Amino acid sequence: MEPAAQPQEDLVATLIVRGRIRDARGVWGPGEVWAAGPRIVAVHTGASRSPAPAGARLVDVGDSYVLPGVVDAHVHSLSHGGEGIAASTRAAAAGGVTTIVEMPYDGTGPINSLDRLRAKQDLANDEAHIDVALLGTLAPGGGWRAAGELAEAGAVGFKVSLFHTHETRFPRIDDRELLSVMAAVRDAGRTLCTHAENNEIIQSLLREERAAGSTDPQSHSRSRPPVSETLGVLTALEVAANTGARLHVCHLSLPRSVDLVEWYRSQGADVTLETCPHYLTFTEDDLETQRGHLKINPPLRDAAAREGLWDRIGRGAVSVVSSDHAPWSRELKEHDVMLDNSSGAPGVQTLVAATLGGALRRDASEALLSQAVDALTIAPARRYGLDARKGSLEVGKDADIVVFTPGDVSIELERMLSNAGWTPYEGMSPGGSVTHTFSRGELVYSDTAGLLAGAGRGEVLV
């Protein structure tokens, strides 16, 4: 919930966004957010409005929701050369995301050295339409020793994988080295996020599927059964509890995984988790029609798992909802053999609509909506130390403001701004859409004018 904010009367507002806002009690109702330049200077709710200053631009969105700019905690802009930060951040702006947390597994090499981190910071400053925070990673074989210098140079956190995807770009950190990695990230004062799947189970099952000549869509699900996720999650949680590290477990697909994280948190471990809209929208049955487009790691589960995740969002057990934006081209997602397809899907532009639309469809009381908003905004901002500027509508923070309008609006491929050229949500009506995105007080997207921000206006957050 956004806390009550005291106006800064000495600053004259230049922008006022009026609509449906959550007040300090957590109740949704009429209100206004006032900004002067890049900062919020007042938040008025209910009858507390003041006369608008002369010359201020008023954007009145009626009963639409006025929300903090979304912090997408999981974006892969550079896994291959087809996307890039310019494309992912313009898609972000169009989807109500004003800050992305960029993953470190780039096609040109992982961000595990000062030179690579600084080069990526320069690239983001040149290309980004909205703000960007960068994660680093730590190479197997002693790379954990670089955690301190990478954090000092601006990495807001680190990511490692417990599953082996690629020898150099996306390698596995084994359990022994994970102890050193978590201790080093703890000492650097950062959060470690993990791809938590059990390597031995999955690699063995993948070999069995290949040997059997499997081509069907469910071969992906069979190669990554629920226990491969929960065992990976348990490993990460136990090491975090042992070392005292701050842990964030990525893209969980199972209610049981959420419950495990919640139990460790109840024991005093500093652990959080995320799930993603694809786990909240689709099920494994959708693989039959979308095939490789919905090959994602971990895989989609059944309808009971999907609704179990929504239940846990409603009771505040799901810390973060992120897109896991992975914009592979069609050529990498449409192989006849299911296991030959790259894993992941574009999602930064559909994150807000899919999540908030899904929440409103399940609960008209707006309680589930409130939990979902927090999981998209303040929770990821806090986890990566960005909350001094991001994640809530508070005086003094960046005027990152998003307008979400409930309604029956279909997702159209031609409006997608990623370079992927496809979306698994094409033709779906998630229950609403983003109509305005303001980044630091500047309108960077509207549903009528389209993208208004230029490349290079985004900032790298450190």
N, C-alpha and C positions, 0 to 999 in steps of 0.2 A: 504494500500500500504506500502511496505517496504521502509523506508526512506533511503537516500543516506548514505553510511557508509564509514568512513575513515579507511583505513587499519592500523593495529597495526604492524608497520614494524619491531619492535624488537622481535616479536614472529614468529617463523618459522613454516609454515603450514605443517601439517602431513597428511592432507586429503584435496583433492580438488574434489568437485562435479560439473561437467560441464553439462549444459543443457539449458532449456528454463526458464528464470527467469524474474520476473517483476521488472522493474527499478523504480527509484524515481519518474518518471512521471506517473507511472502506465501502462507503455507499456511493453509488453512481447517480449523478444528477447534473443539472446545468452548471456550466462553469466556463472560465476563460484562463488561458495561459498567455501572459504578457512577456514579450522579449524585447530587449534593447540590444541591437546588433547580435552577437553570437550567444548571449547569455539570457537565461530566464530571470526576470526581475520581479514577477509577481504571479501568484496562482490564486484566482478567485473562484469560490464555489458557492452555489446557492445564492443567497441574498447579499453576499459580501462584495459584490462588484462595485468598482469605483468608476466614475466617468472616464471614458476613453480620452486619452490626450489627443489634441489636434494633430492631424497629419499621420496618425498611426494607421497602418494597414489592417483592416479587419477582415478575417476569414471566418465566416459564420457557416458552420457545417451542420446546423440543425441538431438532430438527434444522433448523428454519427458519433463514434467514440473518438475522443482526443487522448492519445496515449504517448508514453515516452517512446523515443526512437528505439527500435529493436536492436539488440546486440546479438548477432548470430555467432555463437561460440564455436562453430565448426565449418570452415569453408576451405576447400581445396581449389585455389585459383590456378596453380601451376603444375599440377600433376602431369600434364602433357602440354605441348605447345599450342593446342587449339583454343585455349581460353585466355588466360592472362588476367591480371588485376583490373585492367580497364573494363573488360567484359563482365567479370563477376561483380564489380562494384556498381556498374550501371544497372545490372539486374537487381542488385541489393536495393539501390535507391528506389527502383520501381516497385519493390516488394515491401517497402516500409522499414528496411534495415538501414540504420545509420552508422553502424560500426560492425565490421567483421573481425573475427579472430581467425587469422590465416594460419593454416596448417603448414608444417615445415617439410613435407615430403614432396619436393619439387622434382620434375622430370630431369632437370639439369644437375641435380644433386641435392641431398638433404641439407637443411640449414643447421649445420653442426660446427661451424667455425665462424670466427669474427668476420673474415672476408666475405663469406656468403651472406651473413646476416646484414652487413652494411650494404652490400650490393642489392639485397632485396628491399631494404629500407629506401634506398635511392629510387629503385624501380617503383615502389608504392607511392612515393612522393610525386613521381612524374605521372603516374597513370590513374591513381585512385579518384573516383568521383565522390566517395564518402570516406569516413575515417577507418583506419586499419590498425589492428594490433597484431604483432607477429609472435608466433611460437618458435622456439628452437627445438632441436632434438639432440640426442647424445648417442654417438656411435658406439656399437659394440666394441669390446676390447679396450676399455678405459676412457671412452669419450666423456664419461661423467665428470672427469676432472675439469672440463671446460664450462661447467654449469655456472660458476660464479662470474666469469668474465662475460659470458653471453647475457646473463641477467643484467649485469652492469651496463652493457652496451644497448639494452633495450628490449630483450626478449621478455615478454610479460608472463611466460610460462613455458613449459616443455611438454613434448609428447613422445612416448615410446610405444612400441607394439610388442605384445606377448605372442603374436602370430607372425610367422615368417612369410612375407609377400615377395620381397625382392632383395637380393644380396646387398645392394648398396642403397637404393632409394628408400626401401621400406623393410629394413631387417628386423629380425626378432632380437629382443633383449632376454637372455636366459635368466632363470630365477636367481642364481647367485649374483649376477651383475645387477639385477633389479634392486637388490639390497643396497648396493653402492650408489645406484642412480637415485633412488629415493632419498638417501641420506644427503647426497650432494645437492639435490633440488631443495630439500628442506633447508639446508644451510645457506642456500642462495636466496631464501625467502620467497620462493615461487611455488606455484601449483604444478603438479605433474598430472597430465591426462594420459590415459592409457587406452589402447585398443586391446580389449581383454577377451581373447578367445584362446582356448587350449590348443597349442600347436600340435601335440602328438596325436590327439584324437582326430583332428581335421586332416592332417597330412595323410594319416593312414586311410581314412575314409575316402579322401580324394583319389588315392592310388587304387582303391577297390572300385570306385566308380569308373575311372579311366580303363581299368583292366576289363571291366564288364562291357565296355563300349557304350556307356550311357550317354544319351543325347537329350533326354526329356527334361522339361523345366524343373521337375521336382528333384533332379539329381543334386542341384545346389542345396536344397533344404536337407536332403539325406546326408550330405557331406558335412553339415554343420548342425547337428542335433542340439536341442536345448542344453544338454549337459556340457557341451563344448563352450558355451557362453558362461554358464554359471560357475564352472570350474575355473575358467579364466578370471572371472570377477572375484572369486574367493581368493585366488592367488594374489591379485593386486591388493585386495583389502587387507589380507593378513600381513603382507609386507609393509603396507602403509601403517597399520596399527603397531607393528614391531618397531618401525623407524621413526614414527611421529611425523611422517610426511603429510603434506596437504595433497590429497588425491582427488582427481575428477575422472570418473569412469565414463567413457564415451559410448554413444549410440547403442543403448541397451534396448533389446527387443522383447524382454520377458518380464512379467510382473515379479517372478521369483527373484530375478536379479535385483530389482528395485528393493524387494524385501531384505535381501542380504545387505545391501548398502545401508538401508535404514537401521538394521540391527547393529551393524558396526558403529554407526553414528550414535546410537543409543548407549554404546559402551565407551563413548568419548573420542572415537577416531574422527579426524578432520577429513571427512569424505563426502563427496557429492556425486551426482550422476546426471546424465542426459539421456533423453530419448529423442526421436525424430518424427516429423509428420508422416513419413511413409509407414512407420509402425503403427501410427494412430489412424491411418486411412485405409491402407490396403491389407490384404491377407495373402497367405500362401496360395490360395485359390486363384488370385489374380495373375500368378505366374503363367497360368495356362494360356491366357490371352496376350499378356504383355511380354512374356518370355524374358529375354536378356535385358530388356529395359528395366525390369525390377529385380535383377540380380544385384543384391546388396549384401554387404557383410556387417553384422550378422544377417541372416536371411529373414524374410517376412515369416510371421507365425500365423496361428489360427485366429479366428474371430474372438475367442475367449481371451487370448493374450492381448489382443488389441483393446478390448473393453476393460481388461484388467489394468492396463496402463492408464487409460482415462480415469478409472477409479482412483488410482494412486496420484494422478495429477490433482484430482479434486480434494484429496486430503493432505496435499502439500508434501508428499513423499518424493515427487519427481522434481529435482532441483531446477533443471534446465531443459528446454526444448530447443534443439538446434537443427539446422538443415542437413548437415553433412553433405554440402554441395559438392558434387563430383561430376563435372560436366563433360563426360566422355562423348565423343562423336558417335553418330549412328553406326559408323563402320566398326567401332569397337564394342558395340552393344547388340549387334544383330547376326551373330554367328549361329549356325544351325545347332552346333554342339553347345549346350548351355554353359558348360564349364569353361569354354573358350572365351566367353564374354568378360570384359572388364567389370569390376564391381563398383556400384555406386550410381547415383542419378543426380541430375541438376535439381536444385531445390531452394536456392536462396531467394528467388523471386516469389515462390509460392509458400514459403514458410509461414508468414503471418496469416494469409487467407485460409490456408488449410487448418492451422492450429486454432485460430479464434473462431472461424466458421464452425469447426467441429465442436468446440466448446459450447457455443450458443445453441447448436442443434440438440445437444444432449442435456442442456440445463438452461432454461429461460430465466432463471432467477439471477443470473450473472455471477453466482458464486464460483462456478467452474471457470468462467471467463476471467475472473480476478486472479485465480491461481495460474491460469495459462499466461496471462499478461506478465505476472511476476517471473515466470519461467523463461520468458522471452526477453526480459529487460533487466531488472535490478539483480536477479540472481546471477546471470553470467557476468554482469559488470562487476559485482562483488568478487566473484571467484577469481577473476583475473586482475583485480586491483584497479579497475577502471571507474569505480563508482564515485570518485570525487567529481567526475565530470559527466558520467553517463548513467543511464538506467532508470532515472526517475524524473518526474516533473517537480523540481525543487529550485528555489531561488539560488542563483549563483552557478547552477549547472548549465551545461551546454543546452541551447534551445533546439534539441533534437526532438521533433514532434511528428507524430504519425496520426493520420485520420483513417479509421477503419469504419466502413459503412456496411452493415448487414444487408443482405439481399441475395437474390437469385441471379448471380453473375457468373457466366461460364468462363473458364480459363481458355484463352485462345492462343494458339501457337505463335501467331504473328505478332503478339504483344510481348513475347518472351525476349529478353535482351541478352541472355547468355549466348555464347557461340555454339552451344551444344546442338541447337537445331531441333530439339525435341523436348518433351516433358511428359512424364507418366500421368500428369494431371490433365492432359489435353481433353477438352470437352466436358470436364467435370464442373459442377457448381458447388464450391465448398461451403457456401453460406455467407459470403461477404467478400469485399475487396478493399484494397488500399486505394484511397483517392488522392491523398496528399502526403508528401514526405518533406519535412524541413530538416536540414542539417545545419546546426549552428546558426539558426535563424534564417537560413536561405532556403527558399522553395527549390528543391532539386528534382522533384517529380510531381506531376499531377496527372490524373487519368484523362484530362482533356488536352493538356499541352504536351504530355509525354515527358521524356527526360529533359531536364533543364540545366543540369550540372555539367561542367566540362571536366575532362580528365585533368588531374593535377590539383583539383581544389580540395581533395581529401588530405587529411593529416595522418602521419604515422604516430600512434600513441605509445608512449614509453612510461 
